[in-house]
Amino acid sequence: MTIRLPILATLLVSTINLATHAQVPVRRFEPVSFSQVTVTDHFWRPKLDKVATATLQACIVQTEQKSGRIRNFEKVQRGKHEKHEGIYYDDSDVYKALEAIAYSLKNRPDAELEKKADEWIDKIAAAQQPDGYLNTYYTLVGLDKRWTDMEKHEDYCAGHLIEAAVAYYNTTGKRKLLDVAIRFADHIDATFRQANRPWVTGHQEIELALMKLYHQTRNDRYLKLADWFLDQRGRGFGKGKIWDDWKNPDYCQDGLPVKAQKEITGHAVRAMYLYTGAADVAATTQDAGYMNAMKTVWEDVVYRNMYITGGIGSSGKNEGFSVDYDLPNESAYCETCASVGMVFWNQRMNLLTGEAKYIDVLERSLYNGALDGLSLSGDRFFYGNPLASSGNNARSEWFGTACCPSNIARLVASLGDYIYGKNDSGIWVNLYIGSNTTLKIGKTDVPLQMETNYPWEGSVRLTVNPARKTPYALRLRIPGWVSNVPVPGDLYRFADESKAAFTIKLNGKPVEYKEENGYAVISRTWQKGDVIELNLPMEVKRVAARKELVAANDRVAIQRGPLVYCVEGADNNGQAWNLLVPDQTTFTTQAYQVLTEPVVAIQANLPVVGPSADGTSVVTEKKTVTAIPYYVWANRGKSPMQVWLPTKAKQVKLVD
């Protein structure tokens, strides 16, 4: 199989009818596409391979054999008025799986997998209506009912189609699905924006997808449509349609116009998709209204409503937010899709502002809240991600509403999208993931290779090989956890003072740099063979929360590098709630194995409560307790677990 590299400007001009675009992107810098990055990382590469095989195979089996998702497209093609199978938004799972396949074909070329994708795309294209409309639910139940119910996810499904189409084109150069997506987007634009027909998307997604289509085609029709959809919210159009007396407008972020919003509300995934689109519009247009709103809402999320794992949405009742500091542990909802959305949103906020603090949050969500949703085997999943368990939680093969499996698959497979950024005068290194790419600075190609054993070790080696001597600024993100602030704001703090600082060397010698927006900036004329060595201190640190976060009172969490740790019964004689962490605890690290996953475990000699030898009383004795990275728990069967560990005896208990 031949994998074609990203679309060249000449190809774009010749194959896509580009409109004269009124808006020229003004983002601080541009992300480097997954299609330009080869991931070689010791930590992530096995996970990309696992997604390309086990996870996608699970998605294909569930989509084709165990549900009617693909059959619905076949039924539309036959045109015999057959019954729709499944839920009205099931088309979206087909599109997300296709998007994950697109990324995986770049990471791990597979002729059979590409053939399967092309087979699905043929069925999708055959189901499209002459006017561009595409939705199997309404086509099978009656096209006369289409666009009559804002909550039926027509535009949500359209958004996932667009995302899949852009990804597949970028990997393969095949434009059949892209043409389908463009025709559908044009249909939506004609139906709503051009007709000035009010419409509030019940489940946001179309906004961010249209921005991807805009960045791909440079047709400002899609930028205008994304902006139009954003502007529909908070004007009462959703009353009686997507919200009523029992489901208030805040559930779908429709209580106020987007530019007037200051607090996070409602359904977490809908919020993340909405704000990803708004941040992208803001980054592209520099609209001050969106910019200010996004910064204010982001602070409300991160300062008052985010778990230490980077997870969001504590309430299962609305799959989202409740009130500030309501972050329970065992009942935490923390949907995997919401953590995926945090990665999306924080990437766009980084592009909007150029500030590294957004990548700090992205990294936290990626390595903890999101990655926890995928099993080590690649074919079991978490929908919700609690921070404590009495031993009742187990990963699932699939779900009735199956948004999470394909969502975590497409995130992991698209990892290359989040590592680097560039503009005409500089390169940004946002994530420390072994990889290589070639970037163009001015007219000069600059191959770049990154080698690291992150997140287990803090040493990073970057080799640059510009074709000729080239001046540019290299920006290396200095993670927030290197300092005494684990995340921006004061929701969490390290209880331990940092004992080490990061160092940077150029060709083996200390180099001058300036710190700017969370980056170490090295500005110089680079030449072939230059090597930058960054060393980040990988200290074990205790994390405490402010007193308003009641669920963490008299407790500490353990963090090392970007990873949050937990204690699981599988490593500790079946117990995880029976220990105490005194203030002066000394932690050590240990090479460890969780099934097939090599990890760095953290160990400490702690007071542990247990039954006496004769079983007649409870005794306390010191034992070695092992903590493992949060993302690997619940891979060895049901077992008790805790992230927030007691510091006071009243919090200690035995779990049967």
N, C-alpha and C positions, 0 to 999 in steps of 0.2 A: 504494500500500500504506500502511496506517495502522500506525504503530508505537506501541503503547500503553506508557505510562510505568510504572515499577515499581508493584508491588501496594500499594495503600493498606491501612491497617489494617482499614477497614470491609470491603473486598473480601476480605481474608484471613478475617475472621470469618465472612463469609457463604458463602464458597466452599470453605473447608477446615474439616473438623471438628476444631477445635482441642481438644486435651486440656488439662485444667488442668495447667499445667507447674510442676513442683516447683523447677526451676532457672531463675532469672532471669539472663540474661547479665551477667557481671561483668568483661568485658574492659575494659582501660584505656580503650579507645575503640572505635568501630565503623568498619570500612572503608566508604567511600562506594562504592556499587555502580556498576559500569560503566554500568548503565541510567540513571544520574543524571548521567553525565559525557559531555561532547562533546569529543573530542580534535581540536584544530586544529593540532597541532604540525608544524613544518617537517620535523623528523627522522622522527617516527613516523607522521604522517598518510599519507604515500605508502606506507608499509609496511602499514598497516591496509587501504588500498585494494588493494594487491597481494595480500594474503591473501584479501580478499573476492572477488577475481576469479581470478587465476592459481592460487593455492594451493588454494582450495576447488574450483576446476574440476578440478585434478589429483586431489584427493581423490574427487570425484564420479565421474570417469571410471574411476579405479582401483577404486572400491567397486562400481560398477554394471556396468562393461563388462569389466574385466580381472581380476576376481576373483569369487568366488561369495558375497561378503559379503551383498549384498542378496538374491541368489537363495536363500540359505539361509532367510531370513524368508519368502520366497514359497513355498518348499517346505513349510515348517511349515504355512502357511496352507492349502495344497492338501491336506495330510494323506494323501499317497499313498505314504508310507514311502520317499521318495527319499533318495539318498546326500548326506551333508554334504560341502560343498566347503571346502577350506582348512584352517586350523589352529583348534583348539578355542577359542582366545580371540579370534577374528576379529570377533565381535560388538562388542567394545570399540572397534574402529576406526570402526564406523558411529556409535557413540554420541559419540565424540570429535569426529568430523566434524560431527555435529549440534550439538554444543556450540559449535564454532567458527562454524558458520552462525548460531547464535543471537546470538553477540556481534557478528558482522559485520552482521546485519540492523539492529542498533542503529547501528553505525558508518556503514553504507552501505545504506539500504533498497533492497530488490530484490524485486519481486513474483514473479519467476520463481524466484529462489532460495528464497523462502518457500514457494512452491508445491511445489518439490522436497522441502523439509524436511517439509512436511505429508504428502506422498506416502510418504516413508520412515516417518513416524510412524504412518500408517495400517497399514503392513505390520508394524511392530513390535507395535502393539497387537493386531493379528489373530493374532500368534504367541504371545501370552500365554496360559498355561494357566488353567483355571477357578480354581485355588487361588492364582493370582498368580505362579507360577513362570514364568521367561522365560529361555531359553537355547537357541539353535538347535542347538548341538552335541548336547546330551543329548536334546533333543526328537526329533532325527532318528536318533540311534544307539540310543536306548532310555531312556525316562524312569525305568525301574527302576534305572538306574545313576546317577541324579542324586544329588548330595551324598554320593558314596562316595569321592571322590578330592580331597583338599585342594589338590592342585597343579593342578587342571584349571581354575582361574580363574573358576569360576562367580560367586563373590562379587566378584571383580575386575571382571568385565563388568557386574555389577549396580551397582557403584559408578559406573562411567562412565555408565551409563544414568541414574542419579540426578542426576549433575552436569549432564548434557545437559538433563534435564527441568526442573531448577531454572532453568538459564540461559534456556531457551526460553520458559518461563512469564514470567520477568522482562522479556524483550524484547517478547513478543507478547501476553501475557495469556491465551494458549491453554493449557488445562490437560489436554489429552488425554494427552500424554506424562507429565505430572506425576502424573496418576491411575494410569497404568501403573506408574510408579516407586514410588508409595506402596503399591500392592497388592503389588509384589514385595518391598519392604522389610518390609511386614507379614508376608508369607510367611516371610521369612528370620528375623524376630524370633520367630515362632511355632515355627519348626522348630528353632531353636537356643537362644536365651536363655530363652524361656519354658519350653522342654522341658529346659533345663539339659543340652544335648547338647554335649560338647566339640567344638570346631572351631577350627583355626588356619588363617587365610587364607594360602594359599601365596604369593600376590602381593598385598600390601597395596594398598588403595584404598578398600575399603568403609568404612573408619573415617572418613576425611576426607569422603567423600560423605554419610555419615549425618549428620555434623555440619552440612553444608550444608542437608540436609533439615530438620534440627532448627531451624536459624536461620531457615529459610523458614517453617516451619509452627508453630514453638514447641511442638510435640508432644514431650514429654520421653521418649517411647518410643524415639525415634531417638538421643537423647543416651545413654540407658541402654544401647542396643544397641551404640553405638560404644565405650562404656566397657567393655562385656562382651567385645567382640572384642579390645580391647587387653589385657584381663586374662587372656585365654586363652594368651598367649604365655609361653614360658619355664617351662612346667609339664609338659613331656614329651609333650603330646598329639600333637605332630608327628612323633614318632619312628616310622620305618617308613612314614610317609605323605608328608611333604614333605622329610624328611631321613633319611639313613642313614649307613652307614660312609664313603661317598665324598662325600657332600654333608652337611656338618655343620650343626648347628642355627644357627650364626652366619650361615650363608648367607642365611637369611631372618629374622634378628634374633629367633630363638626360643631362644637359649641361656640367657637370663635373663628373668625378668619385666620388663616395660617399665620399671617404677619402679625396678628395680635396675640398669638398664643405665648404663654409664659411658663406653663406647667405641663408636666406629662400626665396624660389621662388615658383611661380606657384600655382597650385591647392592645397588648404589647407588640405583636407582629404587625398589625395594621399601622400602629404608630411608627415603627421603625421603617417600614416601606415608604410611608408618607414623608417622613423627615429625610430619608435618603434622597428622594426626588427633589424635595425643597432645597436641600443643601447643594445638590448638583445644579439646579437652576440658579441658585444664589452664586455659586462659584463661577458659573458661566456668564451671568449677566451683571454680577456685582450689585444686585438689587439689595439695598440697605434694609428694606423691610424684612425680607427673608433672612438676611445675614444676622440681624439682631435677634429675631425670633429663634433661629436655630441655636445660637449661642446660649440664649436664656433657657430654652427648654432642655438643652444638653446639660447645663449646670443642675437643673432640677433632677434630671435622671441620675447623674453621676454623684452628686453631692448628697442626695437624700433617698434614692430609690434603686440603687444597684447593689447586688450581692458582691461579696469579695471575689467570687468566681467570674464576675463580669456578666452574670445572668441577670435578667430583668423579668418583671411580671410575677409578683408573689402570689397572686390570687387565682385559684382555679375557677372561681365563680364567673369571672369575666375574661379569663385567660390574660390577665393584665395587671394593672396598677390599682392600688387601693388608696392608702394615705401615706404621707411621708414617714419613713423609718419603719414601715410595716414590712419586715423582712424575716418572717419565720423560717426556721430551718427544716424541720421534718415535713411540714406541709407546703414547702416552697414549690410553686408551679414551675417557674423558670423554663418555659418551653424552649426546646432546642432551636426552633425557628426564630425565636426572639433573639437568642444569642447570635445566630447567623445574621439577623438584621442589624445587630449592634456592630458587627464587622462592616457591613455595607455602609451604614450611616457614618461611622467614625472615619472610614476612608474618605468619604466625601467632605467631611468637616476638615480633615487634614488638607485636602486639595483647596478648600475654601480659604483657609487661614494660613497654611504653611506651618502650623504649630504641631510639635511632636506629641503633645499631651493626648491628642486624639488617637494616635497610634498606640500609646500606652494602654488606652482602654480597649482598642481593637485587639491588641496582643492578649490582654487579659481574657477577653471573651473568646478569642480563638483557641487558646491553649487550655482553657478550663471549661467555661460554660457551654461552648459549642462542641468541642472535641469529645466531651463526655457523652454526647448524644450518639456516638458511634462506638460499637463494640470493637474489641481487639480482633475479633474474627471478621469484622466487616459486614456481617449479615444479621446483626441484632441491634436494636435501637432503643433509646429513651425518648419519649415525648416530653415528659417533664424531668427536671434534674434537681432533686432535693439536695439539701446540704446536710441532712441527717437521716438515718434510717434505723428502725428497730429490727430490721431484717426481713422486711416484707416486700422490698423492691426487687424487681427482676427486669431485665431487658426483654423486649418483644420482637417477634419475627416481623410483624407488620401492624398496621393500625387501620381502622375503618376510615378515618380521616388521615390520609397517609402523606401529609405535607412534609413531615420531618425527615424520613429516610432520603428522599431525593434532594431535599434542601441541604442536608449535611454533606451528601455526596457531591453536589455541585460546588459547595464551598471548598471542601478539601481539594477537589480536582482542579479548582481555579486558583490554587494558592499562589501561583506565579504572578497573579494580578496585584498582589499586595506588597511585594518585596522592594521594588525600586520605583523611583520617579525621576523625571528629568525635565529640564527646559533648555533653552539655547545656551545657558551659561552655567549649568550645574547638574549634578547628579545627587539624588537623595537615596540613602539606604535606610529603609524603614524597618524591615524585619531581618533578623540574622538567621538566614536559611541558606545552607549550601546550595549554590546555583551558579549558572553563568549566563551572560547575555552580552549583546553588542548594542551599544547606544551610539547615537550620532550627536556629537556636539559641534554645532556649526556644520561644516562639511566633512568633519573628521569622524571616522568610525573609532569607537572606543570599546574594545572587548574588555569585559570585567568578569573576574572569577572570584567567588566567595567560598571560603572553606571554613567550617566550624563544626564543633560538636555541641552546639547550643541545642536545647536549653540545659544540658547536663554540665557543660563547661562554658566559661565566659570568654574564651579566646576566639577571636575572629580574624581571619587573614583575607585581605582583599588585594588581588593583583590586577593592575590595570595595564593595558597594552595598546595605547593609542597608536594609530598608523603613523602619526607624526607628533612632535611636541605640541601640546594643546593646553591652553589655559582654561581652567574651569574651577568651580567650587565643588568640593566633595563634602556632602553633609551626612554625618553619621548620627543616627538617633541615639541619645544617651537615655536609656529607659528610666522612667520615674522611680522604679524600685531600687535603683542604684543609690538614690538619696534616702531621706527619712520619711518620704511621703509615698506610700504604695500606689495611690491613685490621686488625681487632682482633687482639691477640696480637702475637707477635714473629716469626712465620714469615717475613714480608716487611718490609722497611724501605726508606724512601727514602734513596738515597745522597746526595741533594742537599737542603740546607736550604731550607725555604720562604722566599721573599723577599717575599711579599705576604700580606696578611690579607683576610678577607672584610669587607665593609661593608654596613650596612643603613640605609636612609633611609625616613622617612615624609613623604610630601608634599614631597619635595625636601630635607629636613633630617635630620640624624642623630637617631636615636631610641634611647631607653633600652630595653634588653632584658636578660634574664638567661639564662645558658646552663644547660640542664637536660637530662640524659640524651641529649646530642648534638643538642639543638634550641636555637635561639634563640627565647625565649618573649617575646612582646610582649603585655602585658596592658593593656588600655585600653578605653574606650568608643568604639566605631567608628561612623563615620557615612558616609553616602552619598558616594562619590567618593574615599574614602581610597585612597592609592596607596603600596604598599610596594615599594621597590627593593632587591633583594639582589644583590650583586656578588661572585662567587666567582672567585678567582685561577686562571686556566687555564695554569698553568706546566707545561712539559715536565720530567718528573722521571725519573731513573734509579731502578729498583727492584732491590735486592739481596735475596738469600734467606739464611737462616741456614745454617751450614756442613753441618748434617745433611741438607739437601736437596742431595744430591750432584749431581743433574742440572743444578743451577744454579750449581755452583761455578765461579768465575772467569768468571762471566757476569752481565750485567745485562739487565733488561727495561726498556722505555720506556712510560711512562704519561702521559697528559694528560687531566685531568678524570677521568671514570669509564672512559675507554677505554684498553685495553691495545693496544699497537701491535706490528706484526711487520714484518720485511723479507721481501719476496717477489721472486722472480726476475723476474716480469713488469715490475717497475719498475726493475730493476737489472741489465740486460744478461744476464738468465737465471741470475744467481747470487744466493745469499742466505747462503752459509756461508763466504764468502771475505773477510769484513771483520773489523775490530777496533775496539772502542770504548774509547779511552783515558779515563783518569779525568777529564781536564779538557775533555772534548768540549763544544762549544757547539752547541746545537740551535736550529733556526729552524722556523717553521711556514709552510705554503704551501697556498693554495687548490688543490685537486686534484680529479681526476675518475677514478673507477673505473667504467668503463662508464657507466651512467646515474646513478651515485650520487655526488653532490658530497660531498667529505670535506675535512678538514684533514689534510694530510700533514705529517710531520716529516722534516726533512732535516738532514744533518750532513756535513762534509768529513772522511772517515775513511780510514785506511789500508786499501787493498784489494789482495788478492793476485790475480795473474793471469798468464797466459803472456806471455813476452816477444814482441816483434814478430816474431822469426824462429821462435818456437815451440820454441826449444831449452832454455829455462830458465823459472824462475818469478821474477817481479819484484813489488815492492810499491810502490804509488804512491797518493797521496791522490786520492779521487774523491768526488763528491757522492752520498751514499746516501739513498734515499727509503724511509721507513717509512710504512705505511698502517695504519688501524685493523684489528685482528685479524678483526673480523666480516666484512670484505669480501674476504678472501683466497680463492683457488681459484674465482673467478668468471670467469677469463680463460683457462681451460684448466689443464693440469697444470704446476706450477712449483715449484721449491724454496722453502722458507719457514722462518723461524725467529722465535720470540718471544724466547727467551733468547739474547742476542748475546755473543760472546766478548770478554773483556777481556785474554786472554793468547794469545800466538801459537800455543801448542800446540793450541788449540781451532779454529784456522782451517783450512779445507780447500776445495778446489774440488769442485763436484758436476757430473758429466757430464750 
